[in-house]
Every structure is written in C-alpha cells, then in structure tokens.
Amino acid sequence: MATMTMVQAIRSALDVMLARDENVVVFGEDVGYFGGVFRCTEGLQAKYGTSRVFDTPIAEGGIVGIAVGMAAYGLRPVPEIQFADYMYPGYDQIVSAAARLRYRSAGQFIAPLTIRMPCGGGIYGGQTHSQSPEALFTHVCGLRTVMPSNPYDAKGLLIASIECNDPVIFLEPKRIYNGPFDGHHDKPVVPWSAHRLSEVPEGHYTVPLESASIYRPGSQLTVITYGTMVWVSEAAANETDIDAEIIDLRSLWPLDLKTIVDSVKKTGRCVIVHEATRTSGFGAELAALVQEHCFYHLEAPIERVTGWDTPYPHAQEWAYFPGPQRVGEAFKRTVEARG
C-alpha cells in the first residue's frame, strides 16, 4: 500500500474520479498548469487535458456559479477556492443556488458539486489565510460539510463527496497537508510517512459520509473534534496522562450523532475542541447536542476550547491557536470537576 501525504491523497482521489467518470471536472485559480498553490492538482491537467482541469479568473462568485450550472446539467464539478478565507464572494451562490437547487426545483435538479477549500491556521498566514469558516456552512440547509484529519480519510471522503448528489463543502486543514501537527510549533515537523494513516490505497475506495471515527479510545472523558485539532487533542491527552476518548467527526454535518452520544454516556464528561472563533462556532452546536442527548449522564460541565473572538493574528499566532497546553488544561478541569 502506498504512503501518501494529504496533498498526495487528495490528488489521488481527484485522479481516480477524473479517470472513472468523464463528468468530473476540476477547476479554480491556478489549479491547471501550475497544479494548485498547495500542489493538490499537480499533473492532472497534463493527464486529462484543459477541458477537464482548467484555470479560472480570480472570481469566486463566478467559480461557484459556473459549478452550480455544470452540476445542474449533469456534470460533477470539483472547484477549488484557493483559501477558504476567500469564499465570501461565492457564498451567495453556495447558499442561494447550490444548497437550494434540489428543494426549489422539487427534485428536478440536483447540485452534485464538491467545493474544495484549504482552511485553518498554523502557517503564519495571518487574518486572510487562516480562517476556519465551517460554521457558516453547517448552518445552511442543503449543504454537507466535511473536514478530514489524515490522508486515508481525505481520499476516501473526497471520493465519497464527489459521488454524492448533494453539494459538499470539503475543507482541508492546510497545516496538516504534509504531516500531522500536534500544536508544538517549535518542534521538528513530523512527516505523514511516520504515521499509519498515511497508508492509502491507490485505487477507488470511500469513507462513508456522516461517519465519525473514534481516533483514540478512552474512558475518562470524550473529546469531540476534527481536522488539525485531532492531533492537538491527542498530544494534550498524552501530556496530561488523561485517558481521553477522541472522536474525529470527519463529517461535520450531517454528523454521526450516535457515536458522540454513546461515548459521552460512557465517559460522563465532554470537551469540544476546534480552531475556529468561539462565539457561534460549530462547538456551540455540538455542546447543545450533547446537552440534549446526554444531560443525565454528564458528571461535569461541557468545556469548549477554541480560537478567540478576534481576527486571526499575524504576530501572536500561537496565542490564538488552541495548542496542547490550553486543551490539556480543559481536560484537567473536566476530569477534576464534580457535577
């Protein structure tokens, strides 16, 4: 089995689907000749031609609008928004057109498009290259929102997303494109080749949408997280010696509620970790769901560890980024608390 980075796994998924389905097209800013700013589409235009993999102007509203029209006419477009921070000009098309097409046409049209967006911080990108806007998509009826944390899931989820008849927002945490990141920015980079989840089949396979993964079994508390924060949460558990059960959501919405509920009922304690802004972040919805479904099993208040309610800073990145120390402190408070 091949060892892949997340970049290679995403490229492999696109390669598999371009070869498997002639209706799949890939496009966006610099994705063709240049191969994408993160090289996720490198070599695909040379292999499949300029009508299947092509560059667009810097116009996110146009990129998404074209994708919706293509999808309505039977194609399966996979547009890339170069950074999730720049999806706002295309947000109206995502919400008003893509997400509503099946409903407003009474099922006569569907929008099977997958919009790829690199997201998150940890790369010194500052306020306009580091945002995590997942809550803006999970709030919208008619959209699916996905965020993988490792190469194996990235490829399987991306193939499943492209094959899905619903519009999918596929968020890619760019800090873990080339290796898992535990939040210790001052330590050497760990390559994906050193981790078991870098073993990725070269052919077609899928990871089911709406399925969470119990990344780390445990008994003392449940951690609900996704993306880069899976690795930060693992580091926090190891450094505090707390037996935390870490749930990697993978599919943010619709989500695998049963896995969450079963875990919280078992442990009686819950910490939610995400990189995005705290207020109205997706963690608030997760906390509400845990409260609704697990109230009588909770032995301590639910904790959230998140980014702050500020723009993502240039100079104080690691004060904003929810690192293992801040996550570990929440673990300790939750384990030591009495309901």
C-alpha positions as CSV (number, residue, x, y, z in Angstrom):
1,M,0.0,0.0,0.0
2,A,1.3,3.5,-0.9
3,T,2.3,6.0,1.7
4,M,0.8,9.4,1.0
5,T,0.7,12.9,2.4
6,M,-2.7,14.6,2.5
7,V,-1.8,16.5,-0.6
8,Q,-1.0,13.3,-2.5
9,A,-4.1,11.6,-1.2
10,I,-6.3,14.5,-2.4
11,R,-4.6,14.4,-5.8
12,S,-5.1,10.6,-5.9
13,A,-8.8,11.0,-5.2
14,L,-9.2,13.6,-8.0
15,D,-7.1,11.4,-10.3
16,V,-9.3,8.3,-9.6
17,M,-12.5,10.2,-10.2
18,L,-11.4,12.0,-13.3
19,A,-10.4,8.6,-14.8
20,R,-13.6,6.9,-13.5
21,D,-16.2,9.5,-14.5
22,E,-16.0,11.7,-17.6
23,N,-18.4,14.1,-16.0
24,V,-15.9,15.1,-13.3
25,V,-14.2,18.4,-13.9
26,V,-11.7,20.2,-11.8
27,F,-11.1,24.0,-11.9
28,G,-10.1,27.0,-9.9
29,E,-7.4,29.6,-9.5
30,D,-4.0,28.2,-10.6
31,V,-5.2,24.5,-10.4
32,G,-4.4,23.7,-14.0
33,Y,-0.9,24.4,-15.4
34,F,0.5,25.4,-12.0
35,G,-1.0,22.5,-10.2
36,G,-2.5,24.5,-7.3
37,V,-0.9,26.7,-4.7
38,F,-0.5,23.6,-2.5
39,R,0.1,21.3,-5.5
40,C,-3.0,19.2,-4.9
41,T,-3.8,19.2,-8.6
42,E,-0.3,18.9,-9.9
43,G,0.0,16.9,-13.1
44,L,-3.8,16.5,-13.6
45,Q,-4.2,19.0,-16.5
46,A,-1.3,17.3,-18.4
47,K,-3.0,13.9,-17.9
48,Y,-6.7,14.9,-18.6
49,G,-6.5,18.0,-20.7
50,T,-7.6,21.6,-20.4
51,S,-11.3,20.8,-20.8
52,R,-11.3,18.6,-17.7
53,V,-8.8,20.5,-15.5
54,F,-8.6,24.2,-16.1
55,D,-7.7,27.6,-14.6
56,T,-10.3,30.4,-13.8
57,P,-10.0,34.1,-13.1
58,I,-9.8,35.3,-9.5
59,A,-13.6,35.4,-9.2
60,E,-15.0,33.1,-6.5
61,G,-18.6,34.0,-7.3
62,G,-18.0,33.0,-10.9
63,I,-16.2,29.8,-9.9
64,V,-19.1,28.6,-7.8
65,G,-21.8,29.9,-10.2
66,I,-20.3,28.0,-13.0
67,A,-20.0,24.9,-10.9
68,V,-23.7,25.1,-10.0
69,G,-24.7,25.4,-13.7
70,M,-22.4,22.5,-14.6
71,A,-23.9,20.3,-11.8
72,A,-27.5,21.1,-12.9
73,Y,-26.7,19.9,-16.4
74,G,-25.2,16.6,-15.3
75,L,-21.5,17.2,-14.6
76,R,-19.8,16.6,-11.3
77,P,-17.6,19.7,-10.8
78,V,-14.9,19.9,-8.2
79,P,-14.0,23.6,-8.0
80,E,-11.3,24.8,-5.6
81,I,-11.4,28.0,-3.6
82,Q,-7.7,28.7,-3.1
83,F,-8.1,29.7,0.5
84,A,-11.4,29.3,2.5
85,D,-11.0,32.9,3.6
86,Y,-11.8,34.0,0.0
87,M,-15.1,32.1,-0.3
88,Y,-17.2,35.0,0.7
89,P,-17.8,36.4,-2.8
90,G,-19.1,33.0,-3.7
91,Y,-21.1,32.5,-0.5
92,D,-24.3,33.7,-2.1
93,Q,-24.0,31.2,-4.9
94,I,-23.3,28.4,-2.4
95,V,-26.2,29.2,-0.2
96,S,-28.8,30.6,-2.6
97,A,-28.1,28.4,-5.6
98,A,-26.2,25.2,-4.7
99,A,-27.8,24.4,-1.4
100,R,-31.3,25.3,-2.6
101,L,-31.4,23.8,-6.1
102,R,-32.9,20.4,-5.2
103,Y,-35.5,21.9,-2.9
104,R,-36.6,24.8,-5.1
105,S,-36.9,22.6,-8.2
106,A,-38.9,19.9,-6.3
107,G,-36.2,17.4,-7.1
108,Q,-36.0,18.0,-10.8
109,F,-32.4,19.3,-10.5
110,I,-29.6,18.4,-8.2
111,A,-26.2,20.0,-7.5
112,P,-23.6,17.3,-7.2
113,L,-20.6,19.6,-6.8
114,T,-17.7,19.4,-4.3
115,I,-16.1,22.7,-3.3
116,R,-12.6,22.2,-2.0
117,M,-11.2,24.8,0.4
118,P,-7.9,24.8,2.3
119,C,-8.7,26.2,5.8
120,G,-7.2,26.9,9.2
121,G,-4.0,28.4,10.6
122,G,-0.7,27.4,11.9
123,I,1.1,28.5,8.7
124,Y,1.7,32.2,9.6
125,G,-0.9,33.2,7.1
126,G,-2.5,36.0,9.2
127,Q,-6.1,37.1,9.1
128,T,-6.9,36.4,5.5
129,H,-5.2,33.0,5.0
130,S,-6.0,31.2,8.3
131,Q,-9.8,31.2,8.9
132,S,-11.9,28.2,9.7
133,P,-15.4,29.1,8.4
134,E,-17.1,25.7,8.8
135,A,-20.0,27.0,11.0
136,L,-21.0,29.2,8.1
137,F,-21.7,26.1,6.1
138,T,-23.1,23.7,8.7
139,H,-25.8,26.4,9.3
140,V,-27.0,26.1,5.8
141,C,-29.8,23.5,4.9
142,G,-28.9,21.6,1.9
143,L,-25.1,21.6,2.3
144,R,-22.8,18.8,3.5
145,T,-19.7,19.9,5.3
146,V,-16.6,17.6,5.6
147,M,-13.2,18.0,7.1
148,P,-10.6,15.2,7.1
149,S,-7.7,14.9,9.6
150,N,-5.4,12.4,7.7
151,P,-4.5,11.1,4.3
152,Y,-6.6,7.9,4.4
153,D,-9.8,9.8,5.3
154,A,-9.0,12.6,2.9
155,K,-9.0,10.4,-0.1
156,G,-12.0,8.2,0.9
157,L,-14.1,11.2,2.0
158,L,-13.3,13.2,-1.2
159,I,-14.3,10.3,-3.5
160,A,-17.5,9.9,-1.5
161,S,-18.2,13.6,-1.7
162,I,-17.7,13.7,-5.5
163,E,-20.0,10.7,-5.9
164,C,-22.7,12.3,-3.6
165,N,-25.6,14.0,-5.3
166,D,-25.6,16.8,-2.7
167,P,-23.3,19.9,-2.7
168,V,-20.4,19.2,-0.4
169,I,-18.0,21.7,1.2
170,F,-14.7,19.9,1.5
171,L,-12.5,21.7,4.0
172,E,-8.8,20.8,4.0
173,P,-6.7,21.9,7.1
174,K,-3.6,23.1,5.3
175,R,-1.4,22.8,8.4
176,I,-1.6,19.1,8.1
177,Y,-1.2,18.8,4.3
178,N,2.3,17.4,4.7
179,G,2.3,15.9,8.2
180,P,0.3,15.6,11.5
181,F,0.7,18.6,13.7
182,D,0.3,18.4,17.5
183,G,0.4,22.1,18.1
184,H,4.1,22.2,19.2
185,H,5.3,24.7,16.5
186,D,8.8,24.7,18.0
187,K,9.4,21.0,17.4
188,P,10.6,19.4,14.1
189,V,7.9,18.6,11.6
190,V,6.7,15.0,11.6
191,P,6.1,13.6,8.1
192,W,3.0,11.6,7.2
193,S,5.2,8.6,6.3
194,A,5.8,8.1,10.0
195,H,2.0,7.5,10.7
196,R,-0.2,4.5,9.9
197,L,-2.9,6.7,8.5
198,S,-0.6,7.7,5.6
199,E,-1.1,4.2,4.2
200,V,-3.6,4.9,1.4
201,P,-4.9,2.5,-1.3
202,E,-4.0,3.7,-4.8
203,G,-7.4,2.8,-6.3
204,H,-11.0,3.6,-5.6
205,Y,-12.5,3.4,-2.1
206,T,-14.8,5.6,0.0
207,V,-15.1,6.6,3.6
208,P,-18.8,7.0,4.3
209,L,-20.2,10.5,4.8
210,E,-21.9,11.0,8.2
211,S,-19.5,8.6,9.9
212,A,-17.3,9.7,12.8
213,S,-14.2,7.8,13.8
214,I,-13.1,7.0,17.4
215,Y,-9.5,8.0,16.8
216,R,-8.4,7.3,20.3
217,P,-10.5,5.1,22.7
218,G,-10.6,6.2,26.3
219,S,-12.7,6.1,29.5
220,Q,-12.2,9.4,31.4
221,L,-13.7,11.9,29.0
222,T,-14.9,12.4,25.5
223,V,-13.2,14.8,23.1
224,I,-15.2,15.9,20.1
225,T,-13.1,17.5,17.4
226,Y,-12.0,17.4,13.8
227,G,-9.2,18.4,11.4
228,T,-5.9,19.6,12.9
229,M,-7.3,19.6,16.4
230,V,-7.5,15.7,16.4
231,W,-3.7,15.8,16.6
232,V,-3.5,18.6,19.2
233,S,-6.1,16.7,21.3
234,E,-4.0,13.5,21.2
235,A,-0.9,15.4,22.3
236,A,-2.9,17.0,25.2
237,A,-4.2,13.6,26.3
238,N,-0.7,12.1,26.2
239,E,0.9,15.1,28.0
240,T,-1.7,15.1,30.8
241,D,-1.9,11.4,31.1
242,I,-5.7,11.6,30.8
243,D,-7.5,8.6,29.2
244,A,-9.4,10.7,26.7
245,E,-11.6,9.2,24.0
246,I,-11.1,11.3,20.9
247,I,-13.8,11.4,18.3
248,D,-12.8,12.7,14.9
249,L,-16.1,13.9,13.4
250,R,-14.8,13.8,9.8
251,S,-18.3,14.7,8.5
252,L,-19.4,17.8,10.4
253,W,-22.9,18.0,9.0
254,P,-24.8,15.8,8.7
255,L,-22.9,14.2,11.6
256,D,-22.7,10.8,13.3
257,L,-24.7,11.7,16.4
258,K,-24.8,8.1,17.7
259,T,-21.0,7.8,18.1
260,I,-21.0,11.1,20.1
261,V,-23.8,10.1,22.4
262,D,-22.5,6.6,23.0
263,S,-19.1,8.0,24.0
264,V,-20.4,10.7,26.3
265,K,-22.8,8.4,28.0
266,K,-19.8,6.1,28.7
267,T,-17.4,8.7,30.0
268,G,-19.8,11.3,31.5
269,R,-17.5,14.2,30.5
270,C,-17.1,16.1,27.3
271,V,-14.6,18.6,25.9
272,I,-15.1,20.1,22.4
273,V,-12.1,21.4,20.5
274,H,-12.0,23.5,17.3
275,E,-9.7,26.1,15.8
276,A,-12.5,28.5,14.7
277,T,-13.8,31.5,16.5
278,R,-15.6,30.6,19.7
279,T,-18.9,32.6,19.6
280,S,-21.4,30.8,17.3
281,G,-18.7,28.4,16.3
282,F,-19.7,24.8,15.5
283,G,-18.7,23.8,19.0
284,A,-21.8,25.6,20.3
285,E,-24.0,23.3,18.3
286,L,-22.0,20.2,19.5
287,A,-22.4,21.3,23.1
288,A,-26.2,21.8,22.6
289,L,-26.5,18.3,21.1
290,V,-24.6,16.7,24.0
291,Q,-26.7,18.6,26.5
292,E,-29.9,17.5,24.8
293,H,-29.0,13.8,24.4
294,C,-26.7,13.2,27.4
295,F,-27.8,15.5,30.1
296,Y,-28.4,12.8,32.8
297,H,-25.1,11.2,32.1
298,L,-22.9,14.3,32.4
299,E,-20.8,14.5,35.5
300,A,-19.2,17.8,34.7
301,P,-19.9,20.9,32.6
302,I,-19.2,20.7,28.9
303,E,-16.0,22.6,28.0
304,R,-15.1,24.3,24.7
305,V,-11.5,25.1,23.6
306,T,-11.5,27.3,20.6
307,G,-9.9,30.2,18.8
308,W,-10.6,33.6,20.2
309,D,-13.2,36.1,19.1
310,T,-10.7,38.2,17.2
311,P,-9.3,38.2,13.6
312,Y,-6.6,35.6,13.2
313,P,-3.4,37.5,14.3
314,H,-0.1,37.8,12.4
315,A,2.2,38.4,15.4
316,Q,0.5,36.2,18.0
317,E,-0.5,33.1,16.1
318,W,0.3,30.6,18.9
319,A,-1.7,32.6,21.4
320,Y,-4.7,32.2,19.2
321,F,-4.1,28.7,18.0
322,P,-5.7,26.2,20.6
323,G,-2.5,24.4,21.5
324,P,-2.0,21.3,23.7
325,Q,-1.4,23.3,26.8
326,R,-4.8,25.1,26.6
327,V,-6.5,21.8,25.6
328,G,-4.8,19.9,28.3
329,E,-5.9,22.4,30.9
330,A,-9.5,21.9,29.8
331,F,-9.1,18.1,30.1
332,K,-7.9,18.5,33.7
333,R,-10.7,20.8,34.7
334,T,-13.3,18.5,33.3
335,V,-11.8,15.3,34.9
336,E,-11.5,17.1,38.3
337,A,-14.9,18.8,38.2
338,R,-17.9,17.5,40.1
339,G,-21.3,17.8,38.5
